[in-house]
Amino acid sequence: MLAHVGAFLPAGGKDAPQCLVMKRLFRGLLVLAVLCAAVLSAMALALHQWVGSADFRERLAREASAALGVPVALQRLDVAWWPLPAVALEGVSLQTGPAVTLARIEARPAWRALLRGRLQLSTLVVRGAVLPREGLLAVLASLSKQKRSPPATQGAAVDGAPRIEWLPRRVVLDGATWVGPQGASTTLDADARLDADGLPARLSLTVVQGAWRGAQASLVRAAGRWTVQAGLGGGSVSGSLGLQVPGLSGPPGGADWVLDGQLQTRGVEVAALTAPSRPLSGQLEAETSLSARAREASGLADALNTQTRFTVRNAVLHGLDLARAVTTAGLSRGGETRLDVLSGEVATQGRAAQVRQFTARSGVLVASGQVSVSAARALSGRVSVDSAGGLVGVPLAVGGTLDAPQLTLTRGALLGAAVGTAVLPGVGTDAGARLGDRIDTGIKKLFGR
């Protein structure tokens, strides 16, 4: 009993100094914890009051408008504490035509810079963005006109407000929806780590909704170029890309944006690339080179040129029956053609494309020629068809659209086929078609058409 009571009495003897040290250490740690909690609470209160101040939203909108060169509207500002402290902006709208909208932006500051009176972004999380192509091009065009400054000094004070450095080290997109020129949308998640020049050092993205759902891609930057790895349509795309930005990269004094790259495609389902339309299916093998040069970043898409050599295995041409087209002098719509071989070259300029030197073999039929695809997806071109059954060089005109292609005999070939059938039924049909087409082509050349 005395032993238990003694345990609560002040320690004596040689253990007393050790107990006093432990007590003092405990008290010091407790005081330090209280002080840290007080400092953090004061910081949180100061940040909340700063964000909640009457003019902060207007100042922030003015800074954003000045930085982007387009009017920016904000609906609400808040402070988020989980998973990390961040300033949250809700209902952000970049008033382009059409507008670029962002449901929520979480700007997580670098706390060391914040204590020195500067709001420097560490991470930018964007949720529920809607990014129409034309709106983004308008923003890029405006940004290209802005005067560039080194990353370390970007941003400036407005009305004495703390300077904001707009270049974060990490950007996260959560449910960003890209809207194409035809209204088709694709939703993706992305995570980018940025270099000091604002270009991605690492980028990973996943398509969660849309025609390319399930596709994944990654970029890794080294020595000024990106290594590309992507998986889509059951196959892969790999290669490298380079981008020169005026004032940031490329030769001194360079005033143009320059893009170049080499890509290899292996085993990608063609229908996955053209969805929701399905003019062709099969597994694509291709080698592609691409390049673009423009005065403004917004002009790169329209200036993009690509050259591709391709082969499609197990190809099926949907919407056209090639065998029926060459056995009748009428219009061919609908049906499909299974091809043993499909190969050729594709050249693109912006959104227009031309298929050149292609060869398609389906059983005893062999077709060759060239076809152009306009930016409006309209088809035009000529195809020559040979057959082991006796048809040699039957000329067909390609028309319609990607979604509804058409094959017809050319006007000259139609007249020649009619004459050939009348003079020599059966054998004379295809011979007359070829002769009529050559006469028609010769007349057009004679009159410079």
C-alpha positions as CSV (number, residue, x, y, z in Angstrom):
1,M,0.0,0.0,0.0
2,L,2.8,2.4,0.9
3,A,4.5,1.6,-2.3
4,H,1.4,2.7,-4.4
5,V,1.1,5.9,-2.4
6,G,4.8,6.6,-3.0
7,A,4.3,6.5,-6.7
8,F,2.3,9.7,-6.5
9,L,4.8,11.6,-4.4
10,P,7.6,13.8,-5.9
11,A,10.4,11.6,-7.0
12,G,13.5,11.8,-5.0
13,G,17.0,10.5,-5.2
14,K,19.0,10.1,-8.4
15,D,15.8,9.8,-10.6
16,A,14.5,13.4,-9.7
17,P,16.5,15.3,-12.4
18,Q,15.4,13.0,-15.1
19,C,11.7,13.4,-14.2
20,L,12.1,17.2,-14.1
21,V,13.6,17.1,-17.6
22,M,10.7,15.0,-18.9
23,K,8.1,17.3,-17.4
24,R,9.8,20.4,-18.9
25,L,10.0,18.7,-22.3
26,F,6.3,17.8,-22.2
27,R,5.4,21.3,-21.2
28,G,7.5,22.7,-24.1
29,L,6.0,20.4,-26.6
30,L,2.5,21.3,-25.4
31,V,3.2,25.1,-25.6
32,L,4.7,24.6,-29.2
33,A,1.6,22.7,-30.3
34,V,-0.7,25.4,-28.9
35,L,1.4,28.1,-30.7
36,C,1.3,26.1,-34.0
37,A,-2.4,25.6,-33.7
38,A,-2.8,29.4,-33.0
39,V,-0.7,30.3,-36.0
40,L,-2.6,27.9,-38.3
41,S,-5.9,29.2,-37.1
42,A,-4.7,32.8,-37.6
43,M,-3.6,31.9,-41.1
44,A,-6.9,30.2,-41.9
45,L,-8.9,33.2,-40.5
46,A,-6.8,35.7,-42.4
47,L,-7.1,33.7,-45.7
48,H,-10.9,33.4,-45.1
49,Q,-11.3,37.1,-44.5
50,W,-9.1,38.0,-47.4
51,V,-11.1,35.8,-49.8
52,G,-14.4,36.9,-48.3
53,S,-13.5,40.6,-48.7
54,A,-15.9,42.7,-50.7
55,D,-13.4,43.6,-53.5
56,F,-11.4,40.4,-53.8
57,R,-13.7,38.7,-56.4
58,E,-13.6,41.8,-58.6
59,R,-9.8,42.1,-58.3
60,L,-9.3,38.5,-59.1
61,A,-11.7,38.7,-62.1
62,R,-9.8,41.8,-63.4
63,E,-6.4,40.0,-63.0
64,A,-7.7,36.9,-64.8
65,S,-9.2,39.0,-67.6
66,A,-5.9,40.9,-68.0
67,A,-3.9,37.7,-68.0
68,L,-6.1,35.8,-70.5
69,G,-7.1,38.8,-72.6
70,V,-10.8,37.9,-72.5
71,P,-13.6,38.9,-70.0
72,V,-13.8,36.5,-67.0
73,A,-16.8,36.3,-64.7
74,L,-16.9,34.6,-61.3
75,Q,-20.0,33.6,-59.4
76,R,-18.5,32.6,-56.0
77,L,-15.3,32.3,-54.0
78,D,-14.7,30.1,-51.0
79,V,-11.9,28.4,-49.1
80,A,-11.7,24.6,-49.2
81,W,-9.8,22.8,-46.5
82,W,-9.9,19.2,-47.7
83,P,-7.9,17.3,-48.9
84,L,-5.6,20.3,-48.8
85,P,-6.3,24.0,-48.2
86,A,-7.3,25.8,-51.4
87,V,-9.0,28.9,-52.7
88,A,-12.1,27.7,-54.6
89,L,-13.7,29.6,-57.5
90,E,-17.2,28.5,-58.7
91,G,-19.1,29.3,-61.8
92,V,-16.1,30.6,-63.8
93,S,-16.9,31.8,-67.4
94,L,-14.5,32.9,-70.0
95,Q,-16.8,35.0,-72.2
96,T,-15.7,33.9,-75.6
97,G,-18.1,32.8,-78.4
98,P,-19.0,30.1,-77.4
99,A,-18.1,30.5,-73.7
100,V,-15.6,28.4,-72.0
101,T,-17.1,27.4,-68.6
102,L,-15.6,25.8,-65.5
103,A,-17.9,24.6,-62.7
104,R,-15.1,24.8,-60.0
105,I,-11.5,25.7,-59.8
106,E,-9.4,24.9,-56.7
107,A,-6.2,27.0,-56.6
108,R,-3.9,25.6,-54.0
109,P,-1.3,28.2,-53.0
110,A,2.4,27.7,-52.1
111,W,2.2,28.5,-48.4
112,R,5.7,29.9,-48.1
113,A,5.0,32.4,-50.8
114,L,1.6,33.3,-49.2
115,L,3.3,34.2,-45.9
116,R,5.4,36.7,-47.9
117,G,2.3,38.3,-49.3
118,R,2.3,36.6,-52.7
119,L,-0.4,34.2,-54.0
120,Q,1.7,31.7,-56.0
121,L,-0.1,28.7,-57.3
122,S,1.1,25.2,-56.5
123,T,-1.7,23.1,-57.9
124,L,-4.7,24.0,-60.0
125,V,-7.7,21.6,-60.0
126,V,-10.4,22.2,-62.6
127,R,-13.7,20.4,-62.2
128,G,-16.6,20.2,-64.7
129,A,-15.0,22.2,-67.4
130,V,-16.8,22.6,-70.8
131,L,-14.3,23.5,-73.5
132,P,-15.7,24.2,-77.0
133,R,-13.1,24.2,-79.7
134,E,-13.9,27.7,-81.0
135,G,-13.9,29.1,-77.5
136,L,-10.5,27.7,-76.7
137,L,-9.1,28.9,-80.0
138,A,-10.3,32.4,-79.1
139,V,-8.5,32.2,-75.8
140,L,-5.3,30.9,-77.4
141,A,-5.5,33.7,-80.0
142,S,-5.8,36.3,-77.2
143,L,-3.0,34.7,-75.1
144,S,-0.7,34.9,-78.2
145,K,-1.2,38.6,-78.3
146,Q,-0.3,39.1,-74.6
147,K,3.2,40.3,-73.8
148,R,5.2,37.4,-72.5
149,S,7.4,37.7,-69.4
150,P,9.8,35.2,-67.7
151,P,7.9,32.7,-65.5
152,A,9.6,34.0,-62.3
153,T,8.1,37.4,-62.8
154,Q,4.7,36.6,-64.3
155,G,1.8,38.5,-62.8
156,A,1.5,42.0,-61.4
157,A,-0.2,43.7,-58.6
158,V,-3.6,45.3,-59.2
159,D,-4.7,48.2,-57.0
160,G,-2.1,47.1,-54.4
161,A,-3.4,43.6,-54.1
162,P,-0.9,40.7,-53.6
163,R,0.7,39.6,-56.8
164,I,-0.6,36.3,-58.3
165,E,1.7,34.1,-60.2
166,W,-0.5,32.3,-62.6
167,L,1.8,29.4,-63.6
168,P,1.1,26.4,-61.3
169,R,3.4,23.4,-61.1
170,R,0.5,21.0,-61.5
171,V,-2.8,21.1,-63.3
172,V,-5.6,18.5,-62.7
173,L,-8.7,18.2,-65.0
174,D,-11.6,16.4,-63.4
175,G,-14.4,15.7,-65.9
176,A,-13.3,18.2,-68.6
177,T,-15.6,18.0,-71.7
178,W,-14.2,18.9,-75.1
179,V,-16.8,20.0,-77.7
180,G,-15.8,19.6,-81.3
181,P,-16.8,21.8,-84.3
182,Q,-19.7,19.4,-85.1
183,G,-21.0,19.4,-81.6
184,A,-19.6,15.9,-80.6
185,S,-18.3,15.9,-77.1
186,T,-15.5,14.0,-75.3
187,T,-15.0,14.0,-71.5
188,L,-11.6,13.2,-70.0
189,D,-9.6,13.3,-66.8
190,A,-6.0,14.6,-67.0
191,D,-3.1,15.3,-64.7
192,A,-0.2,17.5,-65.9
193,R,3.1,18.4,-64.2
194,L,4.4,21.6,-65.7
195,D,7.9,22.9,-66.4
196,A,9.0,26.4,-65.7
197,D,8.0,27.5,-69.3
198,G,4.4,26.4,-68.7
199,L,4.6,23.3,-71.0
200,P,3.9,19.8,-69.6
201,A,6.8,17.9,-68.2
202,R,4.5,14.9,-67.7
203,L,0.9,14.4,-68.8
204,S,-1.5,11.5,-68.4
205,L,-5.1,11.5,-69.5
206,T,-8.1,9.1,-69.7
207,V,-11.2,9.4,-71.9
208,V,-14.2,8.7,-69.6
209,Q,-17.1,9.5,-72.0
210,G,-17.4,10.0,-75.8
211,A,-16.4,8.2,-79.0
212,W,-13.0,7.4,-77.7
213,R,-14.1,6.1,-74.2
214,G,-11.4,4.1,-72.5
215,A,-8.5,5.6,-74.4
216,Q,-5.5,6.5,-72.4
217,A,-2.4,8.5,-73.3
218,S,0.8,9.9,-71.7
219,L,3.4,12.4,-72.5
220,V,6.9,12.6,-71.0
221,R,9.2,15.5,-71.9
222,A,12.9,15.2,-72.3
223,A,15.4,17.4,-74.2
224,G,12.6,19.6,-75.4
225,R,10.5,16.8,-77.0
226,W,7.7,14.6,-75.7
227,T,7.5,10.9,-75.9
228,V,4.0,9.8,-76.7
229,Q,2.3,6.5,-75.6
230,A,-1.4,6.0,-76.2
231,G,-3.8,3.0,-76.1
232,L,-7.1,3.2,-78.0
233,G,-9.2,1.0,-80.2
234,G,-7.5,-2.2,-79.0
235,G,-4.1,-1.0,-80.3
236,S,-1.4,1.6,-79.6
237,V,0.0,4.8,-80.9
238,S,3.6,5.8,-80.0
239,G,6.1,8.4,-81.1
240,S,7.5,11.8,-80.4
241,L,6.3,15.4,-80.6
242,G,8.1,18.8,-80.5
243,L,6.8,22.3,-80.1
244,Q,8.6,25.6,-80.4
245,V,7.0,28.5,-78.6
246,P,7.9,32.1,-79.5
247,G,9.9,33.7,-76.8
248,L,10.2,30.5,-74.7
249,S,11.8,27.9,-77.0
250,G,13.2,27.5,-80.4
251,P,15.8,29.8,-82.1
252,P,16.3,33.3,-80.7
253,G,13.9,35.8,-82.4
254,G,11.6,33.0,-83.7
255,A,8.1,34.5,-84.1
256,D,6.2,31.4,-85.1
257,W,4.7,28.4,-83.3
258,V,6.2,25.3,-84.8
259,L,4.9,21.7,-84.2
260,D,6.5,18.5,-85.6
261,G,6.2,14.8,-84.8
262,Q,6.5,11.2,-85.8
263,L,3.8,8.6,-84.8
264,Q,3.5,4.9,-85.3
265,T,0.1,3.2,-85.1
266,R,-0.3,-0.5,-84.5
267,G,-3.5,-2.6,-84.4
268,V,-5.9,0.3,-83.8
269,E,-9.5,-0.3,-84.9
270,V,-10.3,2.2,-87.6
271,A,-14.0,2.5,-86.5
272,A,-12.8,3.7,-83.0
273,L,-11.0,6.7,-84.7
274,T,-14.0,7.7,-86.8
275,A,-16.8,7.1,-84.3
276,P,-19.7,7.7,-84.2
277,S,-19.6,7.4,-88.0
278,R,-18.3,4.0,-89.4
279,P,-17.3,4.3,-93.0
280,L,-14.5,1.7,-92.6
281,S,-13.5,-0.9,-90.0
282,G,-10.4,-3.0,-89.6
283,Q,-7.0,-2.9,-87.8
284,L,-4.8,0.0,-88.8
285,E,-1.0,-0.1,-89.2
286,A,0.4,3.3,-90.1
287,E,3.5,5.6,-90.1
288,T,2.7,9.3,-89.7
289,S,4.7,12.5,-89.9
290,L,3.2,15.8,-88.9
291,S,4.1,19.4,-89.0
292,A,2.6,22.9,-88.5
293,R,3.8,26.5,-88.4
294,A,1.7,29.4,-87.5
295,R,2.0,33.0,-86.2
296,E,-0.5,32.3,-83.5
297,A,-1.1,29.2,-81.4
298,S,-4.8,29.2,-82.5
299,G,-3.6,28.7,-86.1
300,L,-1.8,25.5,-85.5
301,A,-4.9,23.3,-86.0
302,D,-5.7,24.8,-89.4
303,A,-2.0,24.7,-90.4
304,L,-1.4,21.1,-89.4
305,N,-0.1,18.9,-92.3
306,T,0.2,15.1,-92.0
307,Q,1.5,12.4,-94.2
308,T,0.6,8.8,-93.5
309,R,1.3,5.5,-95.1
310,F,-1.2,2.9,-94.0
311,T,-2.4,-0.7,-94.3
312,V,-5.7,-1.9,-92.9
313,R,-6.1,-5.6,-92.0
314,N,-9.5,-7.3,-92.1
315,A,-10.9,-4.2,-93.7
316,V,-14.7,-3.7,-94.4
317,L,-15.9,-0.8,-96.4
318,H,-19.4,0.2,-95.1
319,G,-22.0,1.9,-97.2
320,L,-20.6,0.8,-100.6
321,D,-20.9,-2.5,-102.5
322,L,-18.0,-2.3,-104.9
323,A,-19.0,-5.4,-106.9
324,R,-22.5,-4.1,-107.5
325,A,-21.1,-0.7,-108.5
326,V,-19.0,-2.1,-111.4
327,T,-21.6,-4.5,-112.7
328,T,-24.3,-1.8,-113.2
329,A,-24.3,1.6,-114.8
330,G,-26.5,3.0,-112.1
331,L,-26.0,4.6,-108.8
332,S,-24.6,2.5,-105.9
333,R,-25.7,3.2,-102.4
334,G,-25.6,1.0,-99.3
335,G,-24.2,-2.4,-98.8
336,E,-20.6,-3.2,-97.8
337,T,-17.4,-4.6,-99.3
338,R,-15.0,-6.9,-97.5
339,L,-11.4,-6.2,-98.5
340,D,-8.5,-8.6,-98.6
341,V,-6.0,-5.7,-99.0
342,L,-6.4,-2.0,-98.3
343,S,-3.3,0.2,-98.4
344,G,-2.2,3.7,-99.5
345,E,-1.3,7.2,-98.4
346,V,-3.3,9.9,-96.6
347,A,-2.4,13.6,-96.6
348,T,-4.3,16.1,-94.5
349,Q,-4.4,19.9,-94.4
350,G,-6.3,21.1,-91.4
351,R,-9.6,19.2,-91.4
352,A,-9.4,18.2,-95.1
353,A,-7.9,14.9,-96.2
354,Q,-6.9,13.2,-99.4
355,V,-6.4,9.5,-99.8
356,R,-3.8,8.9,-102.6
357,Q,-2.3,5.8,-104.3
358,F,-4.7,3.5,-102.5
359,T,-5.2,-0.1,-103.5
360,A,-8.2,-2.2,-102.4
361,R,-8.6,-5.9,-103.3
362,S,-11.9,-7.7,-102.7
363,G,-12.0,-11.2,-104.2
364,V,-11.5,-10.9,-107.9
365,L,-12.0,-7.1,-107.8
366,V,-9.0,-4.6,-107.5
367,A,-9.7,-0.9,-107.1
368,S,-7.2,2.0,-107.1
369,G,-7.4,5.8,-107.3
370,Q,-7.7,8.8,-105.0
371,V,-10.4,10.3,-102.8
372,S,-10.6,13.7,-101.1
373,V,-12.5,14.5,-97.9
374,S,-13.4,18.1,-97.3
375,A,-13.7,19.9,-94.0
376,A,-17.4,19.4,-94.3
377,R,-16.9,15.6,-94.6
378,A,-17.9,15.6,-98.3
379,L,-16.3,13.0,-100.6
380,S,-15.0,13.5,-104.1
381,G,-12.6,11.5,-106.3
382,R,-12.2,8.7,-108.9
383,V,-11.7,5.0,-108.6
384,S,-10.7,2.6,-111.4
385,V,-11.8,-1.0,-110.9
386,D,-10.4,-4.2,-112.6
387,S,-11.9,-7.6,-112.4
388,A,-10.7,-11.1,-113.3
389,G,-14.1,-11.6,-114.9
390,G,-13.1,-9.2,-117.8
391,L,-13.8,-5.7,-116.5
392,V,-10.6,-3.6,-116.8
393,G,-10.3,-0.1,-115.7
394,V,-14.0,0.7,-115.2
395,P,-14.0,4.4,-114.0
396,L,-16.2,5.3,-111.0
397,A,-16.8,8.7,-109.5
398,V,-16.9,9.0,-105.7
399,G,-19.4,11.3,-104.0
400,G,-21.6,11.7,-101.1
401,T,-20.3,12.1,-97.5
402,L,-18.3,9.9,-95.1
403,D,-21.6,8.8,-93.5
404,A,-23.3,8.2,-96.9
405,P,-20.8,7.5,-99.6
406,Q,-21.8,7.0,-103.3
407,L,-20.2,5.4,-106.3
408,T,-21.4,6.2,-109.9
409,L,-20.0,5.9,-113.4
410,T,-18.7,9.2,-114.6
411,R,-20.9,11.2,-117.0
412,G,-18.6,10.3,-119.9
413,A,-18.4,6.7,-118.9
414,L,-22.2,6.5,-118.6
415,L,-22.6,7.7,-122.2
416,G,-19.9,5.3,-123.4
417,A,-21.4,2.4,-121.6
418,A,-24.8,3.1,-123.2
419,V,-23.3,3.3,-126.7
420,G,-21.1,0.2,-126.1
421,T,-24.1,-1.8,-124.9
422,A,-26.1,-0.8,-128.0
423,V,-23.3,-1.7,-130.4
424,L,-22.0,-4.8,-128.7
425,P,-24.1,-6.0,-125.7
426,G,-22.2,-7.4,-122.7
427,V,-18.6,-7.0,-123.8
428,G,-19.1,-3.5,-125.2
429,T,-20.4,-2.1,-121.9
430,D,-17.2,-1.8,-119.9
431,A,-15.1,-1.0,-123.1
432,G,-17.5,1.8,-123.9
433,A,-17.4,3.1,-120.4
434,R,-13.6,3.4,-120.5
435,L,-13.6,5.0,-123.9
436,G,-16.4,7.5,-122.9
437,D,-14.5,8.5,-119.7
438,R,-11.3,9.1,-121.7
439,I,-13.2,11.2,-124.2
440,D,-14.9,13.2,-121.4
441,T,-11.5,13.8,-119.7
442,G,-9.9,14.9,-122.9
443,I,-12.6,17.4,-123.7
444,K,-12.3,18.9,-120.2
445,K,-8.5,19.3,-120.6
446,L,-9.1,20.9,-124.0
447,F,-11.2,23.6,-122.5
448,G,-9.0,24.0,-119.4
449,R,-11.4,22.4,-117.0
